[in-house]
C-alpha cells in the first residue's frame, strides 16, 4: 500500500516502515561514525522503541557491541493497517543488529505489569544470565499499578494558578496565547503515579531479586528540567512534580544497588521533538526558537547525538561520572548555556505568527515531528507501494 501521514492534533495516526527503517539506519551510521565505546555488554532497555530509549539501544549495540533486550508497547502491523512507528523502528533495529551478529530480542506488552517484568527476567536468565545496564525510558499517558490495580491518568498542567503564555500550532505556524487551568491534588498525584519513579524502582527490585543484575550494573532514567520560560507548565507543573519523584527515587535505587556494587543515575536531557513534547502547550514554540539558536551555534543535537554523548562523555569514561549538586547527569548542558538561553528569551518576546518563520525553526520542528513516524526522511520514495506488514525478528511471544 501507499502510506501517507494522517494527522490528528499532535498525533500521526500512520507510520511508514521504510521511513522508520531509514531513520534507524541513520542513527546506527551516526553511532558507528563515532567509533567504539567501552560501554555495556548486556543491556535491557525499558521503553526501547522510540526517542531516547531507541537511541540508547542503538548506542549500546552499535557503539559497544552489546546484546540488547527491548521492552515496549507498540501496535503490530496488519494487512491494510500500518503498525506504529515504534513497531517499525524495532523491526529495523533488530534486523540490522542480527545481520551483524548482535543479540537482539524484544517483548511487546505493558511494561508496568508484573507479567511483562517476569517474562523479561525469564528471557534474561535463559539467554544472557545477567545484565550490566538497565535503561528506563518509558513514556505513557496512563499506568495501572500492578499492586493496587488502580489505573492512573497523567495530566500536563501548571500547579498553583492558571498559566497564560504564547504557544504555536506547529502545523499552521499560528502563534497565539493560551491559558491552562491548574491541576488539583488528585491530578498531581496521578501524574506522579504514572511518570514518577515507582515503576523504575519496581523493575530494579524485580531484577535484583531474580539475581539478573551483574556486579557493577548501572541503571539510568531520563528527565528534563528546561528554562525559566517553560517552568510553570513543565518543571513547576504536574510533569515536573513527577520528574522530582523520579530523581528522588534514583537515590533509593542507588542505595539498593550498593549490594551489587551498582549505580543509579538520572540523566537530564535536552528538549527534543517527541509526541509527548508536542502535546505540551508552549513547548513547541520554545523548541522552534531553541533549534534555530543551537543550529546557528553549531551545537544542536537529536536523540542519537545526545545519547552517544551521554555514553561516551559521561557514563563510560572509566572515571567518576560527573553529576550536578543534585546528583544528576546534565547532558542538557548545551541547551542551558547562558548564551543560548538569553538568545531564546529575546526571541520569545519577538515571536509572532509573522516573525516566527524568520526567527524560529518551525520547519525543523515539523520535519522532526514527521520523522518520528517515518515521513519526510530523505532517500525514501513515499509514492511507492510498500509492504505494511513487517515482522519484528526478535519478538518473543508471551
C-alpha positions, 0 to 999 in steps of 0.5 A: 500500500501507499502510506501517507501521514494522517494527522490528528492534533499532535498525533500521526495516526500512520507510520511508514516502515521504510521511513522508520527503517531509514531513520534507524539506519541513520542513527546506527551510521551516526553511532558507528561514525563515532567509533567504539565505546567501552560501554555495556555488554548486556543491556535491557532497555525499558521503553526501547522503541522510540526517542531516547530509549531507541537511541540508547539501544542503538548506542549500546549495540552499535557503539559497544557491541552489546546484546540488547533486550527491548521492552515496549508497547507498540501496535503490530502491523496488519494487512491494510493497517500500518503498525506504529512507528515504534513497531517499525523502528524495532523491526529495523533495529533488530534486523540490522543488529542480527545481520551483524551478529548482535543479540537482539530480542524484544517483548511487546506488552505493558511494561508496568505489569508484573507479567511483562517484568517476569517474562523479561527476567525469564528471557534474561536468565535463559539467554544472557544470565545477567545484565550490566545496564538497565535503561528506563525510558518509558513514556505513557499517558496512563499506568495501572499499578500492578499492586493496587490495580488502580489505573492512573491518568497523567495530566500536563498542567501548571500547579498553583494558578492558571498559566497564560503564555504564547504557544504555536500550532506547529502545523499552521505556524499560528502563534497565539496565547493560551491559558491552562487551568491548574491541576488539583491534588488528585491530578498531581498525584496521578501524574506522579503515579504514572511518570514518577519513579515507582515503576523504575524502582519496581523493575530494579527490585524485580531484577535484583531479586531474580539475581539478573543484575551483574556486579557493577550494573548501572541503571539510568532514567531520563528527565528534563528540567528546561528554562525559566520560560517553560517552568510553570507548565513543565518543571513547576507543573504536574510533569515536573512534580513527577520528574522530582519523584523520579530523581528522588527515587534514583537515590533509593535505587542507588542505595539498593544497588550498593549490594551489587556494587551498582549505580543509579543515575538520572540523566537530564536531557535536552528538549527534543521533538517527541509526541509527548513534547508536542502535546505540551502547550508552549513547548513547541514554540520554545523548541522552534526558537531553541533549534534555530539558536543551537543550529546557528551555534553549531551545537544542536543535537537529536536523540542519537547525538545526545545519547552517544554523548551521554555514553561516551562523555559521561557514563563510560569514561572509566572515571567518576561520572560527573553529576550536578549538586543534585546528583544528576547527569546534565547532558542538557548542558548545551541547551542551558548555556547562558548564551543560548538561553538569553538568545531564546528569551529575546526571541520569545518576546519577538515571536509572532505568527509573522516573525516566527518563520524568520526567527524560529525553526518551525520547519525543523520542528515539523520535519522532526515531528514527521520523522518520528513516524517515518515521513519526510526522511530523505532517500525514501520514495513515499509514492511507492507501494510498500509492504505494511506488514513487517515482522519484528525478528526478535519478538518473543511471544508471551 
